Amino acid sequence: EVQLLESGGGLVQPGGSLRLSCEASGFTFSRFDMSWVRQAPGKGPEWVSVISGGRGTTYYADSVKGRFTISRDNSRDTLSLQMSSLTVEDTAVYYCAKALGNNWRYSFDQWGQGTLVTVSS
Amino acid sequence: ETVMTQSPATLSVSPGERATLSCRASQSISSNLAWYQQQPGQAPRLLIYDASTRATGIPARFSGSGSGTEFTLTISSLQSEDFAIYYCQQYNDWPPMYTFGQGTKLEIK
């Protein structure tokens, strides 16, 4: 059974930083591209970033480019998201998600339970 | 960036009846479209990918159709567990930019 378990969320002040982690199990982690998707309260999902399984090629949404960094440790089956210069607009539940598809054309077939990030003074 | 627009925002349907949800892309996305179901307090669940392929374990009452800019999710004979919010997502853009619609809330009539 595929499991994705996020951690690291919490309350942070505007301008602060936070690091999220996602522990994966039940599949060969290194073979799959992975993403972070967030969902602000009462809103639809918003894709944040994607990283390839092997080379670690990354892409970001414009809203987080230059502030967030996605990474992975295939030896530990772990996905990470380093977030800096946080603003109130970054308040959301952050999900890690496993990509389904080829050549960067992905839907997301497995999701974690999410971790809440609240940016507030 | 491709913008996804879903309609209606809320759909009221009786159990056992058929529901039809729409999703429109601001430009052609071929068949690079997925549908998700989200229950309160839960993560989205993949229902349909490539516009019409059911994901693993998804009941046959869920079907997807369309290509280009117009897409439909049909749920035949609604069950109580089907009342939820549904989102479409495109994955055609390059560089990769995955965008979701704003959702359709399917509620009990």
Chai-1 contact restraints between the chains, C-beta under 6 A:
chainA,res_idxA,chainB,res_idxB,connection_type,confidence,min_distance_angstrom,max_distance_angstrom,comment,restraint_id
A,G44,B,Y87,contact,1.0,0.0,6.0,A-B,restraint_1
A,G44,B,F100,contact,1.0,0.0,6.0,A-B,restraint_2
A,G44,B,Q102,contact,1.0,0.0,6.0,A-B,restraint_3
A,G44,B,G103,contact,1.0,0.0,6.0,A-B,restraint_4
A,P45,B,F100,contact,1.0,0.0,6.0,A-B,restraint_5
A,W47,B,Y98,contact,1.0,0.0,6.0,A-B,restraint_6
A,V50,B,P96,contact,1.0,0.0,6.0,A-B,restraint_7
A,Y59,B,P95,contact,1.0,0.0,6.0,A-B,restraint_8
A,Y59,B,P96,contact,1.0,0.0,6.0,A-B,restraint_9
A,Y95,B,A43,contact,1.0,0.0,6.0,A-B,restraint_10
A,W104,B,P96,contact,1.0,0.0,6.0,A-B,restraint_11
A,R105,B,N32,contact,1.0,0.0,6.0,A-B,restraint_12
A,R105,B,Y91,contact,1.0,0.0,6.0,A-B,restraint_13
A,Y106,B,Y91,contact,1.0,0.0,6.0,A-B,restraint_14
A,S107,B,A34,contact,1.0,0.0,6.0,A-B,restraint_15
A,S107,B,L46,contact,1.0,0.0,6.0,A-B,restraint_16
A,S107,B,Y49,contact,1.0,0.0,6.0,A-B,restraint_17
A,D109,B,L46,contact,1.0,0.0,6.0,A-B,restraint_18
A,W111,B,A43,contact,1.0,0.0,6.0,A-B,restraint_19
A,G114,B,A43,contact,1.0,0.0,6.0,A-B,restraint_20
